């Protein structure tokens, strides 16, 4: 009884895959962009920490 709606939803998903695929690609692109931004932020933080430690070492 519960299997039939699942099959119907899967078939409807396959039918609307022409609409679903660009959406998934867009989502993947957004995720990749977010990951890149996070990596850049992490790199910036690391550079800032290194710069701060360099200043501290140059003073002492």
PDB file as gemmi writes it, atoms N, CA and C in Angstrom:
CRYST1    1.000    1.000    1.000  90.00  90.00  90.00 P 1                      
ATOM      1  N   UNK A   1       0.817  -1.211   0.000  1.00  0.00           N  
ATOM      2  CA  UNK A   1       0.000   0.000   0.000  1.00  0.00           C  
ATOM      3  C   UNK A   1       0.859   1.272   0.000  1.00  0.00           C  
ATOM      4  N   UNK A   2       1.934   1.241   0.792  1.00  0.00           N  
ATOM      5  CA  UNK A   2       2.805   2.417   0.864  1.00  0.00           C  
ATOM      6  C   UNK A   2       3.845   2.431  -0.249  1.00  0.00           C  
ATOM      7  N   UNK A   3       3.991   1.303  -0.958  1.00  0.00           N  
ATOM      8  CA  UNK A   3       4.980   1.223  -2.037  1.00  0.00           C  
ATOM      9  C   UNK A   3       4.498   1.971  -3.279  1.00  0.00           C  
ATOM     10  N   UNK A   4       3.214   1.903  -3.567  1.00  0.00           N  
ATOM     11  CA  UNK A   4       2.649   2.545  -4.764  1.00  0.00           C  
ATOM     12  C   UNK A   4       2.885   4.058  -4.830  1.00  0.00           C  
ATOM     13  N   UNK A   5       2.655   4.832  -3.745  1.00  0.00           N  
ATOM     14  CA  UNK A   5       2.955   6.268  -3.827  1.00  0.00           C  
ATOM     15  C   UNK A   5       4.436   6.547  -4.061  1.00  0.00           C  
ATOM     16  N   UNK A   6       5.288   5.715  -3.506  1.00  0.00           N  
ATOM     17  CA  UNK A   6       6.732   5.887  -3.687  1.00  0.00           C  
ATOM     18  C   UNK A   6       7.113   5.706  -5.153  1.00  0.00           C  
ATOM     19  N   UNK A   7       6.543   4.659  -5.775  1.00  0.00           N  
ATOM     20  CA  UNK A   7       6.805   4.400  -7.199  1.00  0.00           C  
ATOM     21  C   UNK A   7       6.282   5.556  -8.050  1.00  0.00           C  
ATOM     22  N   UNK A   8       5.105   6.049  -7.706  1.00  0.00           N  
ATOM     23  CA  UNK A   8       4.515   7.172  -8.434  1.00  0.00           C  
ATOM     24  C   UNK A   8       5.366   8.431  -8.305  1.00  0.00           C  
ATOM     25  N   UNK A   9       5.865   8.683  -7.105  1.00  0.00           N  
ATOM     26  CA  UNK A   9       6.705   9.871  -6.893  1.00  0.00           C  
ATOM     27  C   UNK A   9       8.028   9.753  -7.642  1.00  0.00           C  
ATOM     28  N   UNK A  10       8.589   8.537  -7.675  1.00  0.00           N  
ATOM     29  CA  UNK A  10       9.842   8.311  -8.401  1.00  0.00           C  
ATOM     30  C   UNK A  10       9.635   8.533  -9.902  1.00  0.00           C  
ATOM     31  N   UNK A  11       8.517   8.009 -10.428  1.00  0.00           N  
ATOM     32  CA  UNK A  11       8.239   8.181 -11.862  1.00  0.00           C  
ATOM     33  C   UNK A  11       7.993   9.653 -12.207  1.00  0.00           C  
ATOM     34  N   UNK A  12       7.345  10.365 -11.291  1.00  0.00           N  
ATOM     35  CA  UNK A  12       7.118  11.790 -11.531  1.00  0.00           C  
ATOM     36  C   UNK A  12       8.430  12.572 -11.455  1.00  0.00           C  
ATOM     37  N   UNK A  13       9.333  12.106 -10.584  1.00  0.00           N  
ATOM     38  CA  UNK A  13      10.652  12.726 -10.488  1.00  0.00           C  
ATOM     39  C   UNK A  13      11.436  12.523 -11.775  1.00  0.00           C  
ATOM     40  N   UNK A  14      11.362  11.323 -12.312  1.00  0.00           N  
ATOM     41  CA  UNK A  14      12.045  11.007 -13.576  1.00  0.00           C  
ATOM     42  C   UNK A  14      11.463  11.846 -14.707  1.00  0.00           C  
ATOM     43  N   UNK A  15      10.152  12.047 -14.677  1.00  0.00           N  
ATOM     44  CA  UNK A  15       9.504  12.847 -15.710  1.00  0.00           C  
ATOM     45  C   UNK A  15       9.918  14.319 -15.618  1.00  0.00           C  
ATOM     46  N   UNK A  16      10.084  14.813 -14.409  1.00  0.00           N  
ATOM     47  CA  UNK A  16      10.463  16.222 -14.226  1.00  0.00           C  
ATOM     48  C   UNK A  16      11.976  16.389 -14.050  1.00  0.00           C  
ATOM     49  N   UNK A  17      12.741  15.399 -14.509  1.00  0.00           N  
ATOM     50  CA  UNK A  17      14.199  15.453 -14.366  1.00  0.00           C  
ATOM     51  C   UNK A  17      14.816  16.569 -15.200  1.00  0.00           C  
ATOM     52  N   UNK A  18      14.128  16.956 -16.278  1.00  0.00           N  
ATOM     53  CA  UNK A  18      14.608  18.059 -17.109  1.00  0.00           C  
ATOM     54  C   UNK A  18      14.603  19.367 -16.324  1.00  0.00           C  
ATOM     55  N   UNK A  19      13.731  19.445 -15.320  1.00  0.00           N  
ATOM     56  CA  UNK A  19      13.661  20.621 -14.462  1.00  0.00           C  
ATOM     57  C   UNK A  19      14.532  20.431 -13.222  1.00  0.00           C  
ATOM     58  N   UNK A  20      14.670  19.167 -12.821  1.00  0.00           N  
ATOM     59  CA  UNK A  20      15.384  18.843 -11.582  1.00  0.00           C  
ATOM     60  C   UNK A  20      16.898  18.913 -11.767  1.00  0.00           C  
ATOM     61  N   UNK A  21      17.381  18.522 -12.934  1.00  0.00           N  
ATOM     62  CA  UNK A  21      18.827  18.484 -13.187  1.00  0.00           C  
ATOM     63  C   UNK A  21      19.498  19.849 -13.093  1.00  0.00           C  
ATOM     64  N   UNK A  22      18.965  20.896 -13.743  1.00  0.00           N  
ATOM     65  CA  UNK A  22      19.603  22.206 -13.589  1.00  0.00           C  
ATOM     66  C   UNK A  22      19.573  22.711 -12.159  1.00  0.00           C  
ATOM     67  N   UNK A  23      18.507  22.357 -11.432  1.00  0.00           N  
ATOM     68  CA  UNK A  23      18.376  22.760 -10.033  1.00  0.00           C  
ATOM     69  C   UNK A  23      19.457  22.099  -9.193  1.00  0.00           C  
ATOM     70  N   UNK A  24      19.689  20.816  -9.449  1.00  0.00           N  
ATOM     71  CA  UNK A  24      20.726  20.076  -8.727  1.00  0.00           C  
ATOM     72  C   UNK A  24      22.113  20.620  -9.055  1.00  0.00           C  
ATOM     73  N   UNK A  25      22.315  20.941 -10.321  1.00  0.00           N  
ATOM     74  CA  UNK A  25      23.587  21.509 -10.744  1.00  0.00           C  
ATOM     75  C   UNK A  25      23.845  22.860 -10.093  1.00  0.00           C  
ATOM     76  N   UNK A  26      22.791  23.656 -10.002  1.00  0.00           N  
ATOM     77  CA  UNK A  26      22.878  24.961  -9.368  1.00  0.00           C  
ATOM     78  C   UNK A  26      23.204  24.822  -7.885  1.00  0.00           C  
ATOM     79  N   UNK A  27      22.562  23.844  -7.249  1.00  0.00           N  
ATOM     80  CA  UNK A  27      22.797  23.578  -5.838  1.00  0.00           C  
ATOM     81  C   UNK A  27      24.237  23.129  -5.606  1.00  0.00           C  
ATOM     82  N   UNK A  28      24.725  22.284  -6.494  1.00  0.00           N  
ATOM     83  CA  UNK A  28      26.100  21.797  -6.408  1.00  0.00           C  
ATOM     84  C   UNK A  28      27.098  22.932  -6.592  1.00  0.00           C  
ATOM     85  N   UNK A  29      26.800  23.812  -7.538  1.00  0.00           N  
ATOM     86  CA  UNK A  29      27.645  24.971  -7.803  1.00  0.00           C  
ATOM     87  C   UNK A  29      27.682  25.901  -6.599  1.00  0.00           C  
ATOM     88  N   UNK A  30      26.517  26.109  -5.986  1.00  0.00           N  
ATOM     89  CA  UNK A  30      26.422  26.948  -4.795  1.00  0.00           C  
ATOM     90  C   UNK A  30      27.223  26.360  -3.646  1.00  0.00           C  
ATOM     91  N   UNK A  31      27.127  25.037  -3.498  1.00  0.00           N  
ATOM     92  CA  UNK A  31      27.862  24.348  -2.444  1.00  0.00           C  
ATOM     93  C   UNK A  31      29.364  24.468  -2.663  1.00  0.00           C  
ATOM     94  N   UNK A  32      29.782  24.332  -3.909  1.00  0.00           N  
ATOM     95  CA  UNK A  32      31.187  24.452  -4.265  1.00  0.00           C  
ATOM     96  C   UNK A  32      31.706  25.863  -4.002  1.00  0.00           C  
ATOM     97  N   UNK A  33      30.890  26.840  -4.331  1.00  0.00           N  
ATOM     98  CA  UNK A  33      31.232  28.238  -4.104  1.00  0.00           C  
ATOM     99  C   UNK A  33      31.376  28.528  -2.616  1.00  0.00           C  
ATOM    100  N   UNK A  34      30.465  27.970  -1.830  1.00  0.00           N  
ATOM    101  CA  UNK A  34      30.491  28.138  -0.383  1.00  0.00           C  
ATOM    102  C   UNK A  34      31.749  27.512   0.207  1.00  0.00           C  
ATOM    103  N   UNK A  35      32.098  26.334  -0.302  1.00  0.00           N  
ATOM    104  CA  UNK A  35      33.297  25.641   0.151  1.00  0.00           C  
ATOM    105  C   UNK A  35      34.552  26.440  -0.189  1.00  0.00           C  
ATOM    106  N   UNK A  36      34.579  27.013  -1.369  1.00  0.00           N  
ATOM    107  CA  UNK A  36      35.696  27.832  -1.819  1.00  0.00           C  
ATOM    108  C   UNK A  36      35.839  29.078  -0.945  1.00  0.00           C  
ATOM    109  N   UNK A  37      34.706  29.681  -0.625  1.00  0.00           N  
ATOM    110  CA  UNK A  37      34.688  30.859   0.228  1.00  0.00           C  
ATOM    111  C   UNK A  37      35.204  30.528   1.618  1.00  0.00           C  
ATOM    112  N   UNK A  38      34.793  29.381   2.134  1.00  0.00           N  
ATOM    113  CA  UNK A  38      35.233  28.936   3.443  1.00  0.00           C  
ATOM    114  C   UNK A  38      36.736  28.686   3.449  1.00  0.00           C  
ATOM    115  N   UNK A  39      37.226  28.087   2.385  1.00  0.00           N  
ATOM    116  CA  UNK A  39      38.654  27.815   2.246  1.00  0.00           C  
ATOM    117  C   UNK A  39      39.453  29.109   2.181  1.00  0.00           C  
ATOM    118  N   UNK A  40      38.941  30.069   1.453  1.00  0.00           N  
ATOM    119  CA  UNK A  40      39.576  31.375   1.332  1.00  0.00           C  
ATOM    120  C   UNK A  40      39.628  32.087   2.677  1.00  0.00           C  
ATOM    121  N   UNK A  41      38.525  31.998   3.418  1.00  0.00           N  
ATOM    122  CA  UNK A  41      38.439  32.597   4.741  1.00  0.00           C  
ATOM    123  C   UNK A  41      39.441  31.957   5.689  1.00  0.00           C  
ATOM    124  N   UNK A  42      39.560  30.645   5.600  1.00  0.00           N  
ATOM    125  CA  UNK A  42      40.502  29.903   6.435  1.00  0.00           C  
ATOM    126  C   UNK A  42      41.939  30.297   6.106  1.00  0.00           C  
ATOM    127  N   UNK A  43      42.225  30.454   4.837  1.00  0.00           N  
ATOM    128  CA  UNK A  43      43.551  30.862   4.384  1.00  0.00           C  
ATOM    129  C   UNK A  43      43.884  32.265   4.871  1.00  0.00           C  
ATOM    130  N   UNK A  44      42.911  33.148   4.801  1.00  0.00           N  
ATOM    131  CA  UNK A  44      43.068  34.513   5.267  1.00  0.00           C  
ATOM    132  C   UNK A  44      43.354  34.552   6.773  1.00  0.00           C  
ATOM    133  N   UNK A  45      42.620  33.723   7.511  1.00  0.00           N  
ATOM    134  CA  UNK A  45      42.816  33.627   8.953  1.00  0.00           C  
ATOM    135  C   UNK A  45      44.218  33.112   9.284  1.00  0.00           C  
ATOM    136  N   UNK A  46      44.652  32.128   8.526  1.00  0.00           N  
ATOM    137  CA  UNK A  46      45.982  31.562   8.720  1.00  0.00           C  
ATOM    138  C   UNK A  46      47.063  32.601   8.431  1.00  0.00           C  
ATOM    139  N   UNK A  47      46.888  33.348   7.362  1.00  0.00           N  
ATOM    140  CA  UNK A  47      47.830  34.400   7.007  1.00  0.00           C  
ATOM    141  C   UNK A  47      47.883  35.484   8.078  1.00  0.00           C  
ATOM    142  N   UNK A  48      46.720  35.820   8.611  1.00  0.00           N  
ATOM    143  CA  UNK A  48      46.625  36.816   9.668  1.00  0.00           C  
ATOM    144  C   UNK A  48      47.347  36.344  10.920  1.00  0.00           C  
ATOM    145  N   UNK A  49      47.158  35.079  11.263  1.00  0.00           N  
ATOM    146  CA  UNK A  49      47.827  34.493  12.429  1.00  0.00           C  
ATOM    147  C   UNK A  49      49.342  34.474  12.236  1.00  0.00           C  
ATOM    148  N   UNK A  50      49.776  34.105  11.047  1.00  0.00           N  
ATOM    149  CA  UNK A  50      51.209  34.082  10.744  1.00  0.00           C  
ATOM    150  C   UNK A  50      51.808  35.486  10.798  1.00  0.00           C  
ATOM    151  N   UNK A  51      51.066  36.452  10.273  1.00  0.00           N  
ATOM    152  CA  UNK A  51      51.510  37.837  10.287  1.00  0.00           C  
ATOM    153  C   UNK A  51      51.617  38.364  11.714  1.00  0.00           C  
ATOM    154  N   UNK A  52      50.635  38.037  12.536  1.00  0.00           N  
ATOM    155  CA  UNK A  52      50.642  38.459  13.935  1.00  0.00           C  
ATOM    156  C   UNK A  52      51.803  37.835  14.703  1.00  0.00           C  
ATOM    157  N   UNK A  53      52.055  36.573  14.464  1.00  0.00           N  
ATOM    158  CA  UNK A  53      53.171  35.902  15.132  1.00  0.00           C  
ATOM    159  C   UNK A  53      54.508  36.483  14.665  1.00  0.00           C  
ATOM    160  N   UNK A  54      54.568  36.885  13.393  1.00  0.00           N  
ATOM    161  CA  UNK A  54      55.778  37.492  12.846  1.00  0.00           C  
ATOM    162  C   UNK A  54      56.052  38.830  13.529  1.00  0.00           C  
ATOM    163  N   UNK A  55      55.003  39.618  13.730  1.00  0.00           N  
ATOM    164  CA  UNK A  55      55.125  40.909  14.410  1.00  0.00           C  
ATOM    165  C   UNK A  55      55.584  40.707  15.851  1.00  0.00           C  
ATOM    166  N   UNK A  56      54.999  39.737  16.530  1.00  0.00           N  
ATOM    167  CA  UNK A  56      55.366  39.446  17.922  1.00  0.00           C  
ATOM    168  C   UNK A  56      56.832  39.027  18.010  1.00  0.00           C  
ATOM    169  N   UNK A  57      57.272  38.184  17.081  1.00  0.00           N  
ATOM    170  CA  UNK A  57      58.657  37.726  17.093  1.00  0.00           C  
ATOM    171  C   UNK A  57      59.634  38.856  16.744  1.00  0.00           C  
ATOM    172  N   UNK A  58      59.222  39.752  15.877  1.00  0.00           N  
ATOM    173  CA  UNK A  58      60.109  40.846  15.485  1.00  0.00           C  
ATOM    174  C   UNK A  58      60.265  41.874  16.618  1.00  0.00           C  
ATOM    175  N   UNK A  59      59.228  41.999  17.442  1.00  0.00           N  
ATOM    176  CA  UNK A  59      59.306  42.926  18.585  1.00  0.00           C  
ATOM    177  C   UNK A  59      60.239  42.366  19.656  1.00  0.00           C  
ATOM    178  N   UNK A  60      60.066  41.082  19.966  1.00  0.00           N  
ATOM    179  CA  UNK A  60      60.891  40.453  21.007  1.00  0.00           C  
ATOM    180  C   UNK A  60      62.207  39.898  20.477  1.00  0.00           C  
TER     181      UNK A  60                                                      
END                                                                             
